[in-house]
Amino acid sequence: MPEAAEKFNTAMTTWREWQDAPWGRLRYSIAEANLLRHLDGLGSEPLRVLDLAGGDGGDAIRLAARGHHVTIADYAPAMLAAATERAMADGLTELITCVEADATDLPRHLIDGAFDVVLCHNLLQYMGDVPGMLTAALAPLKPGGLISVMAINRHSAPLNIAVRDMDPAAALAALDTGQARTEMFNSALTLHTAEETIPILQNLGCRDIGHYGIRSFCDYITDEERKRDPAFYADLERLELATTARPPYMHTSRLFQLTAWKQTN
């Protein structure tokens, strides 16, 4: 098993705890809300969705629950096993297919240009070649289909360090670096911005690109226990939903999400 896949397999418990935490729940609920702004434009029939590096199905389960057919491609067997368990628990096994594969080297049957939607969520920060990754992500998408790209926002790093670590010197240094590290998966990260990624999508023939922010406020509130209070969380989620597409908040959000339509032939 590749070393990178093993890192994801061994971090499963920590990952599940993160998903259940308020910040994890916001990541999925806001991303889903942003997707739903566009999915109605693809018709009323169930859609074919490809979730690249979809892990244990955090995005896929939500879309399958709406009746869409989702294929999860991931190279970590433990993540795919967890996705299968979640699908079974929710009665969605007929709508979710798991494929063990690297997002940059998909099986031939997935690169047929037949998917209505492709998700490329939290993948760019692990890739050195962003144009290459986005080219690979667009290949399975049919002309006129929707791609959703999500990544850690480099603009958020100095803010996060200054507010949470109270370390202005480190925040100053973070202004001029795109390098970071994830403790959960013990991996190096390269941080990007929406402003850098949008022209790449445009050069690849995408149009009508939407820019959203995920967790524009949550990560800068340091009282973690307060976020677990249901009433406070509900207020926070409403605030995040109200500002996800509202300048200037998406520019300093912890994550950026871009939606774009693939050029028709």
Number of C-alpha atoms within 10 A of each C-alpha: 8 8 9 13 17 15 15 20 20 15 16 18 10 11 18 14 10 14 15 11 14 20 19 16 16 21 18 16 18 21 24 15 12 23 20 12 10 14 15 10 9 14 8 8 9 16 19 17 26 26 24 24 25 27 25 26 28 19 20 27 23 15 21 25 15 12 14 19 22 29 23 27 24 24 24 26 20 19 25 24 16 16 24 21 16 18 22 13 10 12 12 20 18 11 20 23 18 22 18 16 17 15 20 15 9 19 14 8 9 16 17 12 14 17 24 21 26 25 24 24 22 17 19 22 24 14 15 12 11 18 16 12 16 19 15 16 23 26 18 23 25 21 18 17 23 28 27 21 23 23 24 24 24 27 22 23 22 22 23 20 18 17 15 13 12 12 14 14 11 14 18 14 10 21 14 10 13 16 14 15 13 9 9 15 18 12 14 14 18 17 22 20 19 24 12 10 17 19 13 17 24 16 10 15 14 23 18 11 18 15 22 26 31 33 26 23 18 21 18 17 12 12 10 13 8 13 19 14 11 11 11 12 18 13 11 18 21 12 15 24 21 10 20 25 18 14 12 12 18 26 24 23 29 25 25 30 28 23 25 22 24 25 16 11 6
